[in-house]
Structure formats: C-alpha cells, structure tokens
Amino acid sequence: MCLPFLIVGWIIHPKLSLPPSTPYLVKTLGKRLSKGIISLFVAAFVFFLTPFFLFYGEISSVLKFQVAFTAAILALIAGFLAWSGREIKNVKVLALVSVLGSLSAALRLPFAALPSFQPCTFIIICAGYALGPAAGFLVGTLTVVISNLALGHGPWTIYQIMGWGLAGALAWPLRKVLEGSRWEWAALTLYGGLWGYVYGVITNLSFWLYFMQPTLEAFLIAEAASIWFDTVHAISNIVFLSLLGSRTVRFLYGFVGRFPDLKP
C-alpha cells in the first residue's frame, strides 16, 4: 500500500531506500528528472483529485462539486502558466513558442471538418520534447486559446488547455528517459497514440461535469460515446509522429543548438 508513496519520495529524495523489486524505469526517472518537475506534477495530481474526495457522491452537492472542480482546474492552469513564465526567460524561446502555438492553432482550423484528426497534438508533443515542459505547456495553451476564437470557447476550453498542455509538458520527461536509445522515436509515437485517449478522458470531464449528472455511470457513458473520436485522435497522432516526429524534433534541436543559452 505504501509503495507508491515510497516511490514518489525516492524520486524527490533519491537517498531514500527502495525495495529491490522497484521497477528500473522508476529509478531511472528519479535519477534523470529534476526535483522541481516531479514535485510540480505530483502536486498537480493531488490537487486535481481533491474535489472528488470533498464532494463526489453527494447528490445534493453537485453544484459544490462543479465549482470545486472548476476552481481546481483553473488553479492548476494558473500555476502551470506562472511556472512556465518563470522557466522561459529567453525572448528567442518565447518567440519560437509563440510561432509554434500559432502554427498549431492555424492548422487546427482546416482539419476541423475531420473530427479529432488534426496535427495539433503532434506539434505540441514535439515542442515539449525538444524545448522543455514549460514550452510544451505554453504551446498547448496557445493552440486552444487562439483556435477557439474561431471554433468557439466554452466550459470545455480549460479542459482542452489541460489536455494539450500536459501532452507537451509530459513529453519532456519521456525524452530524459529515452533520449539516445534505439526505442526513442517508437516510444514517442506510442506516447502520442496513448495521449489520444488521455486527452479524450480529460476533455470528457467538461461534458460529464456540466451537462450530465456527475456519477461514475454517467462518466462511463461519456467515455463510451467518445471512444471512436479518441481512437481517430490516437491514429492521427501516430501518423504525424511516425512520419514527421523525428524530423520536427531534430529541426527544433537545430534551433536550440544555434543558441547555447537556449538549452532547456
């Protein structure tokens, strides 16, 4: 029962002893990721779950649950954006992030006629993989904020920001673990495919929370209804990453390599 807490504690404080059976990947994560990144995502995960423990299951408190959940998401986004602003201190990186976010948003529009098939997730993942978690989250945020000016903002906007922002931010730890291995690009493609479903789960929360009774049964119904669209999203991520992923990441590496002070 306490093994997950030992793992988190060891990642943050590597001198803590872990059982011999602890997976090698977990130990690798602890050695290769910074304490700040791990602490941030652990805090985000705990904060995200807080409304469930406070209000879930109380039918009379649906409004309280909605307010608490929305406040948690908004606080998470504000925290990630504030952290990203502190991490990105170079105007050249900020300019590149702005260009990538605008490009991703622009490319979303012509693909809007094809439900869930778009190159945005591919661009966001490549940005986070090459430029760091702060850049990845910002590119994801810009994609939503800009493209929804044409496609429509609503209660789903903040969940789209979380879904795409985390796709970019979490690509960086993947690089730290797999960079230089023969499985690097295959793993990145698999990550994109899996994120098609993760993004669906995150964005379905808006429909489940605001337009349905927030119960487990209703959430499963929402997931079943969206599985086709999530699958198309996963396939599009795999297609774009397998065809253009390594080239795009290497292009971004080249940009960073021209300016030694830009290394994330």
Phi, psi and omega per residue, in radians:
M1 nan -0.665 -3.062
C2 -1.594 -0.010 -3.114
L3 -1.032 -0.764 3.115
P4 -1.007 -0.668 3.138
F5 -1.212 -0.628 3.066
L6 -1.104 -0.706 -3.128
I7 -1.116 -0.841 3.123
V8 -1.066 -0.765 3.132
G9 -1.096 -0.664 -3.131
W10 -1.254 -0.618 3.097
I11 -1.069 -0.693 -3.135
I12 -1.380 -0.626 3.133
H13 -2.212 1.537 -2.998
P14 -1.057 -0.269 -3.132
K15 -1.336 -0.220 3.102
L16 -1.171 2.385 -3.105
S17 -1.363 2.415 3.088
L18 -2.064 2.693 3.082
P19 -1.046 2.620 -3.134
P20 -1.042 -0.445 -3.085
S21 -1.404 -0.025 -3.139
T22 -1.040 2.301 -3.101
P23 -0.985 2.536 -3.137
Y24 -1.062 -0.624 -3.103
L25 -1.074 -0.681 -3.134
V26 -1.118 -0.749 3.120
K27 -1.130 -0.675 3.110
T28 -1.101 -0.721 3.106
L29 -1.035 -0.771 -3.119
G30 -1.097 -0.585 -3.111
K31 -1.384 -0.534 -2.930
R32 -1.869 -0.197 3.130
L33 -1.835 2.623 -3.136
S34 -1.341 2.667 3.116
K35 -1.042 -0.657 -3.096
G36 -1.086 -0.763 -3.130
I37 -1.114 -0.832 -3.123
I38 -1.082 -0.817 -3.127
S39 -1.037 -0.712 -3.117
L40 -1.083 -0.822 -3.073
F41 -1.309 -0.558 3.049
V42 -1.136 -0.790 3.110
A43 -1.085 -0.706 3.126
A44 -1.097 -0.745 -3.127
F45 -1.108 -0.797 -3.139
V46 -1.119 -0.773 -3.119
F47 -1.132 -0.637 3.141
F48 -1.112 -0.627 -3.090
L49 -1.453 -0.234 -3.045
T50 -0.952 -0.815 -3.131
P51 -1.039 -0.535 3.126
F52 -1.100 -0.753 -3.112
F53 -1.260 -0.500 -3.083
L54 -1.417 -0.739 -2.923
F55 -2.239 -0.259 -3.012
Y56 -1.114 2.405 3.102
G57 1.666 -0.210 3.107
E58 -1.647 1.715 -3.063
I59 -1.020 -0.638 -3.124
S60 -1.250 -0.184 -3.079
S61 -1.964 0.492 -3.131
V62 -1.021 -0.764 -3.139
L63 -1.093 -0.728 3.108
K64 -1.083 -0.706 3.128
F65 -1.117 -0.761 3.120
Q66 -1.077 -0.781 -3.133
V67 -1.137 -0.778 -3.118
A68 -1.133 -0.728 -3.121
F69 -1.160 -0.772 3.119
T70 -1.094 -0.737 3.118
A71 -1.100 -0.672 3.125
A72 -1.119 -0.768 3.133
I73 -1.122 -0.781 3.133
L74 -1.097 -0.696 3.121
A75 -1.157 -0.676 3.100
L76 -1.096 -0.804 3.139
I77 -1.085 -0.779 3.127
A78 -1.065 -0.720 3.122
G79 -1.129 -0.775 3.124
F80 -1.122 -0.718 -3.138
L81 -1.171 -0.702 3.105
A82 -1.117 -0.738 3.106
W83 -1.128 -0.728 3.132
S84 -1.102 -0.689 3.117
G85 -1.102 -0.577 3.108
R86 -1.336 -0.548 -3.091
E87 -1.308 -0.694 -3.090
I88 -1.621 1.812 -3.068
K89 -1.940 -0.115 -3.084
N90 -1.784 2.291 -3.078
V91 -1.152 -0.486 3.126
K92 -1.176 -0.740 3.093
V93 -1.136 -0.738 3.129
L94 -1.072 -0.687 3.102
A95 -1.140 -0.739 3.125
L96 -1.131 -0.723 3.095
V97 -1.060 -0.732 3.126
S98 -1.100 -0.728 3.124
V99 -1.127 -0.799 -3.126
L100 -1.134 -0.712 3.100
G101 -1.119 -0.725 3.116
S102 -1.171 -0.708 3.106
L103 -1.097 -0.791 3.128
S104 -1.071 -0.757 3.126
A105 -1.124 -0.728 -3.132
A106 -1.142 -0.684 -3.128
L107 -1.278 -0.324 3.108
R108 -1.205 -0.573 -3.024
L109 -1.137 -0.883 -3.131
P110 -1.165 -0.352 3.123
F111 -1.576 0.007 -3.090
A112 -1.090 -0.452 3.127
A113 -1.269 -0.265 3.104
L114 -1.871 1.716 -3.026
P115 -0.938 2.110 3.033
S116 1.287 -0.101 3.112
F117 -1.697 1.868 -3.087
Q118 -2.779 2.793 -3.101
P119 -1.616 0.089 -3.025
C120 -1.093 -0.829 -3.102
T121 -1.073 -0.673 3.105
F122 -1.046 -0.804 -3.140
I123 -1.138 -0.750 -3.115
I124 -1.115 -0.768 3.132
I125 -1.107 -0.774 3.128
C126 -1.092 -0.670 3.119
A127 -1.110 -0.818 3.125
G128 -1.159 -0.647 -3.123
Y129 -1.147 -0.709 -3.050
A130 -1.588 -0.575 -2.972
L131 -1.907 -0.188 3.117
G132 1.971 2.868 -3.054
P133 -1.137 -0.625 3.140
A134 -1.122 -0.785 3.110
A135 -1.112 -0.724 3.129
G136 -1.066 -0.763 3.141
F137 -1.156 -0.695 -3.130
L138 -1.182 -0.680 3.095
V139 -1.103 -0.727 3.084
G140 -1.087 -0.729 3.129
T141 -1.127 -0.803 3.135
L142 -1.091 -0.659 3.119
T143 -0.973 -0.816 -3.107
V144 -1.238 -0.874 -3.043
V145 -1.061 -0.738 -3.090
I146 -1.340 -0.866 -3.052
S147 -1.186 -0.546 3.138
N148 -1.271 -0.197 2.990
L149 -1.090 -0.519 3.099
A150 -1.686 -0.658 -3.049
L151 -1.559 -0.314 3.083
G152 1.969 2.158 3.010
H153 -1.526 2.808 3.127
G154 -3.129 -2.931 3.133
P155 -1.107 -0.306 3.121
W156 -1.335 -0.274 -3.032
T157 -1.031 -0.814 -3.071
I158 -1.174 -0.502 3.111
Y159 -1.335 -0.598 3.028
Q160 -1.126 -0.683 3.092
I161 -1.070 -0.770 3.119
M162 -1.134 -0.758 -3.107
G163 -1.104 -0.810 -3.126
W164 -1.419 -0.625 3.119
G165 -1.085 -0.770 3.122
L166 -1.211 -0.537 3.075
A167 -1.019 -0.740 3.113
G168 -1.299 -0.732 -3.077
A169 -1.162 -0.683 -3.083
L170 -1.414 -0.160 3.060
A171 -1.220 -0.500 -3.130
W172 -1.125 -0.835 3.057
P173 -1.013 -0.586 3.087
L174 -1.074 -0.722 3.104
R175 -1.108 -0.742 -3.099
K176 -1.090 -0.497 -3.141
V177 -1.506 -0.678 -2.936
L178 -1.883 -0.116 -3.050
E179 -1.010 2.258 3.123
G180 1.561 -0.179 3.132
S181 -1.450 2.806 -3.127
R182 -1.264 -0.238 3.140
W183 -1.694 0.142 -2.986
E184 -1.002 -0.940 -3.035
W185 -1.314 -0.572 3.061
A186 -1.126 -0.714 3.128
A187 -1.162 -0.666 3.112
L188 -1.129 -0.697 3.096
T189 -1.135 -0.748 3.098
L190 -1.094 -0.710 3.093
Y191 -1.014 -0.773 3.109
G192 -1.081 -0.722 3.110
G193 -1.096 -0.782 3.122
L194 -1.127 -0.619 -3.109
W195 -1.200 -0.353 3.029
G196 -1.015 -0.660 3.119
Y197 -1.412 -0.671 3.111
V198 -1.087 -0.762 3.105
Y199 -1.042 -0.703 3.113
G200 -1.081 -0.744 3.120
V201 -1.083 -0.780 -3.105
I202 -1.141 -0.813 -3.095
T203 -1.283 -0.457 3.072
N204 -1.143 -0.370 3.121
L205 -1.042 -0.584 -3.128
S206 -1.161 -0.762 3.125
F207 -1.165 -0.776 -3.123
W208 -1.116 -0.692 -3.025
L209 -1.360 -0.720 -2.987
Y210 -1.773 -0.364 -3.047
F211 -2.093 -0.004 3.116
M212 -2.360 2.904 2.987
Q213 -1.266 2.123 -3.049
P214 -1.280 1.361 3.064
T215 -2.121 2.893 3.134
L216 -1.084 -0.720 -3.135
E217 -1.080 -0.748 3.129
A218 -1.131 -0.658 3.134
F219 -1.149 -0.704 3.116
L220 -1.130 -0.641 3.082
I221 -1.118 -0.771 3.119
A222 -1.083 -0.701 3.120
E223 -1.151 -0.737 3.136
A224 -1.106 -0.650 -3.130
A225 -1.212 -0.457 -3.057
S226 -1.768 0.000 -3.019
I227 -1.064 -0.618 3.124
W228 -1.127 -0.803 -3.136
F229 -1.157 -0.661 3.094
D230 -1.135 -0.648 3.119
T231 -1.157 -0.733 3.079
V232 -1.079 -0.725 3.097
H233 -1.058 -0.793 3.131
A234 -1.073 -0.741 3.136
I235 -1.119 -0.741 3.137
S236 -1.108 -0.682 3.094
N237 -1.088 -0.754 3.139
I238 -1.115 -0.738 -3.128
V239 -1.096 -0.891 -3.088
F240 -1.170 -0.714 -3.116
L241 -1.232 -0.660 -3.141
S242 -1.223 -0.579 -3.119
L243 -1.501 -0.666 -2.979
L244 -2.189 -0.081 -3.026
G245 -1.048 -0.941 -3.088
S246 -1.136 -0.665 3.133
R247 -1.152 -0.743 -3.133
T248 -1.147 -0.775 3.138
V249 -1.105 -0.745 3.132
R250 -1.154 -0.615 3.062
F251 -1.074 -0.760 3.117
L252 -1.195 -0.630 3.031
Y253 -1.010 -0.747 -3.129
G254 -1.081 -0.688 3.106
F255 -1.118 -0.812 -3.137
V256 -1.133 -0.654 -3.113
G257 -1.138 -0.424 3.123
R258 -1.255 -0.357 -3.104
F259 -2.252 1.690 -3.061
P260 -0.955 -0.516 -3.105
D261 -1.355 -0.037 -3.129
L262 -1.629 -0.097 -3.048
K263 -1.057 2.209 -3.087
P264 -1.262 nan nan
